[in-house]
């Protein structure tokens, strides 16, 4: 196999600062991460239960991430991008919830949940499982294209200068006359800059279970891990670097269903949301650290604040909820369930 470049850089056009990603080495065929020692896992950018300290749930999550398929077939690793690929203009842009003061309880383009740390702590990781929802055309809208994105991320909160948001997940698209499309993607979103999305080579199909982890390595670098649990395949791990001048604050962790906007839009004109089947984020977890301390604290959904997505319709003008989130406490652990609300 041809080795990927050490660093893949996207200049993003005149309004964007550079964004770069660096893949880790691709593991050899037959590699079973569940049996390898910590130093080998780190070589390939894979999570280790040891890096979570004494936090049982996040250690279990990472341990499960490393497991091969229940079928006994050796796990496979897919290259991050096609050989020689660069991030193309996609015509799509993720946008933070544009509702004035953040945190917001409603949004034109976000539905889901988020948490904030306390006592001066900052988040160092976010993770979750989710099932890729099936998407179809909603009745009575008549759009040419429908988009939704399901993702985990860090930051993106408030309207402070140079706010940014590393996010990874799946994209669900429905084109009338053509049908649904499902893909994996990553973006380091930056307010006011048209940074395109990196579409990733992990295979994704409807109802597949996805497992994702974003880990902060330093104030400008995150490591991304993505796995299709149903198909028993991993994406080649990679580091992503913040555009120059930006840093990770670790002020929020999110689990979101979004309707993105066309590239160049201001966030107030997102694509129409496709009808999607109800699904939960499960084992939605995050970790934080206090300034000057090495220990990590584990966080779940116990204190999550929920966001519902709304749409403004004309003739007559009204505000209508189109996607909701609710926290399910039973059976444990808590889950964040996302539901499409019909017209």
Order of alpha helices (4+ residues) and beta strands (2+ residues): beta-beta-alpha-alpha-beta-beta-beta-beta-beta-beta-beta-beta-beta-beta-beta-beta-beta-beta-beta-beta-beta-beta-beta-beta-beta-beta
